[in-house]
């Protein structure tokens, strides 16, 4: 994924590695000093690498998930299109013959390596009552010409002799669905008439052997003349004539010529075939959808995983600070004997680069396994989701591995660089005597001046950010301005007071920004959520870590008691109070992960609570959708009152559909995007229509008046609220009153439409006509007028009669009209399956975050391991003074309990607050009468799990500390 980033990432990676290698080669003393630290403390080195591995693993896993989805969607192009790049679809034989003649010059075009004309019709097929399918693509093709089609770019998928009269060649999909074998007979219901055929061969589903609309049950090839003979027995029926065009190049490389060849096709066709012929670019559309789906899903996983990555960075910072604390006397001696600060920084940088490289390599390897696990779970979700034929195939590209390796390394490298510079700034005398470093009041004048200038600059940049109110800058620049002002203000005020006021100011601004700028959540990206969460957590952590004594004041009486428990409690809180940076880093790790886990839980709970309303909004009072072959509409649609199934239904509303493209949509001018235009009869408007999120106020006071306006005026359309919206948090990209341009794919003619309203749910119109595109709703009169012959009957909505269960009616209709190619969908069941899929994806993302929780818990364990080593002399003194071993163990466990409790409490509290803000302001909840609810039980489980895991992780270091012998601890110098 993201090949456009690869050159930049590789360049930065190479620069960092070469610079470090140059320093290591030119300065052998620094190299030996760095490598000596790594080799002497192998356990600590492994802990440092382990702390960074999971961050790189999350990056790799997110990119791999995107690769897999992109590759899996592209498989549709390989299996169902092969060398086919453009399709000229004619609904009549005359128009098809005319189009084929007009496209003759394409055979001499060097950009084209094949032109093939075939006939196609959808039909039902059966072998017996137990094995029948409603949608089979029946194709007539010259096998000799088909075998050579696109030969220069790759195999067509067909070879050998074609079927003779009464014979079938079927692909593996159809053979599997009907359990067909060569020599077995199958019945095709062509134009409603049964035609018995004998299977002579089974071919793989690839290229031309997968030809036909998506969502079908398979493809069957018949002898030339079979479709014409069947059509002759059904007056007015005609098969579609397709002229297939293969661009020069391979299966995917030919896609680069699509725009040029499509323009040439349109020029050759002109207007002579009218609206009976449409020019389609199926491969281009599939590959574009694959790229968007892969990028969107990868970005979504990286968005969730970014919190785990940040936790890994914080852990690395904490470990470097602890390394510096432990080596402070040693570094002070080095500086005292003449080593420059810059060389000490370089030594730390060499050591950090080794850690970063090792973590990146192992992280990518681990990330492949994590990505594979995520794909396995996602594949189960897709298989259990009705209406989708997507099979996820695990796939990893070298580009993603390179990107993950370089990003993982660069994140760790930059962290090591920043911390090395910070570590290098210490007081030599204080370091030699292992005294506390001077506080914030000792800032140099140059540092204060730079911070003041930076704060002023950030404040200036914050002005346009606040004025527009639609960018992550709304959170970033005010926060940066406040934080950079801290070193300046500490020259005139106590540091703790300055930090407290600054963190409170940032918290208040972040919490109230959406009130000052109500559109802060409009047109946002996932980055806004990451930044908002991080700003809240950082400010809260600073506030808590700087005011620990105040927070612990209610427990002061118990802590100050002269009892074993009081002594143990004082030892437990001493280091969190004395090391605010270290404590704050641990709190941040816990808070970030618990924040995101609880946020997902709350959002998932609210989304699940809308299922009932979503079903109501999606059905609009119609429980079933009937999809059928446009050539043979069943009598339940054409004459519902006279149909044998009339007793099962109370109302039937026929729908027409046409493929189109939308562009210039909304203020952001989205497009072009594939859509399905759905023509609705006046019955929808008379019945009040489907519920709307919002509608144009000028059209009337209620939804019914808006639907009536759409029925009467062809200039109005109703829009699905997710057209053009990328995967991720819901965004508000357009509103009623905005304009869009609808383009007829057959003629290229366009018309401007006005959005009359946004429907709350258009699930009843998804995948209409076999096209996986979002619907745009208009009157059937307007659809026929604009799209002509391309606006075909495609489906009907059915309201069952009183007392007739929908499941019973669906089974009866499916069996009764199988020969007409009818498929029946229970809209409620489809909506609930989609919600189940959403729940599954939430669980996958929560699984990603478990990695972050593991980092946080492991980080606490790492800190405790380092703390035991760092405090062994203190432990020895306490033990020599009579402190019992079990008191030492209890003190370490108490310290971990304090940090874990504060961290999970901060994360959970802030998460519930942010969830409420999203609920009140996010477009995804617009129009739903759902109350804000918090899944307290699930949150309690998350909090308890984090707390227990922390205690378990800390137990071993605590036990080790308790076993330290006083004499040994006081004797050991290093």
Secondary structure, DSSP 8 states (H G I E B T S, - for coil): --HHHHHHHHHHHHHHHHHHHHHHHH-HHHHHHHHHHHHHTHHHHHHHHHHHHHHHHHHHHHHHHHHHHHHHHHHHHHHHTTT--EEEEESSHHHHHHHHHHGGGGGG-TTEEEEEEEEEEEEEEEEETTEEEEEEEEEE--HHHHHHTTTTTS--S--S----TTEEEEEHHHHHHHT--TT-EEEEEETTEEEEEEEEEEE-SSGGGG-S-TT-S-EEEE-TTHHHHHHHTSTT---EEEEEEEESSSTTGGGGGHHHHHHHHHHHHTTTTGGGEEEE-HHHHHHHHHHHHHHHHHHHHHHHHHHHHHHHHHHHHHHHHHHHHHTHHHHHHHHHTT--HHHHHHHHHHHHHHHHHHHHHHHHHHHHHHHHHHHHHHHHHHHTSTT----------HHHHHHHHHHHHHHHHHHHHHHHHHHH---HHHHHTT-----GGG--HHHHHHHHHHHHHHHHHHHHHHHH--STHHHHHHHHHHHHHHHHHTTTS-HHHHHHHHHHHHHHHHHHHHHHSTTTTTT--HHHHHHHHHHHHHHHHHHHHHTHHHHHGGGHHHHTSSSHHHHHHHHHHHHHHH-HHHHHHHHHHHHHHHHHHHHHHHHHHHHHHTHHHHHHHHHTT--EEEE--GGG--HHHH-GGGSTTGGGEEEEEEEEEEEEEEEEETTTTEEEEEEEEEEE-HHHHHTT-S-EEEE-GGG-SSHHHHHHHHHH-TTEEEEETTTT--SSS------TT-EEEEEETTT--EEEEEEEEEES--GGGTTGGG--SEEEEEEHHHHHHHHGGG-EEEEEEEEE-TT--HHHHHHHHHHHTGGGT-EEEEHHHHHHHHHHHHHHHHHHHHHHHHHHHHHHHHHHHHHHHHHHHHTHHHHHHHHHTT--HHHHHHHHHHHHHHHHHHHHHHHHHHHHHHHHHHHHH-GGGTT--------HHHHHHHHHHHHHHHHHHHHHHHHHHHT--HHHHHH---
